[in-house]
Amino acid sequence: MVMQALFAAGDVYLDDPYQDTKFRYEHKSGRVFARYYGKPEYEISRTNSFWGEAKSAGKQISREEYYRDD
């Protein structure tokens, strides 16, 4: 599970390979973005169930990994 302290410290990037999706939490605004592998990002609700799953089971990644299309 992703530690809540990460969200207080700054932007958080998560990878959820089960959903083939990466997530970005923007600390300054509190907004959440998602991007399917190889696709552009889009804003999602903080109550989105996929976001909830990513916070529980996702892996923290770097900003570079978030924007990289492997």
N, C-alpha and C positions, 0 to 999 in steps of 0.2 A: 504494500500500500504506500502511496506517495505521502510523505510527511507534510503536515499542514505548515510547518515552518518554511518549507520551500516556497509556498504561495505568498507568505509574508515577506520573503526576501527579494523577490523579483519575478521576472517572467519565467514561466515553466513550460518545457517542451516534453511531450510524452509520445511514445510510440506504442500502438496497440496492434500487434501483428495478427491477432485473431479477427480484427475488423479491417485489416489492411488500411489503417488510418493513423495519421499523426495528428496531435492536438497541440495547440498553443494557448496558454493562459497569459493574457496581457495584464501585468500587475497594475499599471497606472490606471487603466480604465475598468478593470475587472471583466473585460470581455473575453470570450472563448472562441477560438477558431479551429476548424478541422480541415484536413486535406487527405483525400484518398491518395494512395501511392501514385505518384506521377500526374496528379491533377492539381488545379489551383485551389487555394484555400477559400473557405467561406465561413462567415460567422454563424455560430450556433448558440442556442440558449444554454445558460449555465445549468438548467434543469434537464438537459438532454440526457437520456439514459445511456447513450454511448459514451458521453463525457464521464458520467458516473462510473461506468465500467473501466474506462481508461485510468481513472484516478485510483481504482482498486487494484487493477491487474496490469496496468501499463508500465512500461520501462521509461525512466527519465533519459532523455537524449539531449544533445547540444543543439544550439540554434542552427549550426551548420548542417547537422544531421536532419533537422526538421525540413530545411529547404532543399536538401539533396534528393534527387530522384534516382534511386538505384533500381 
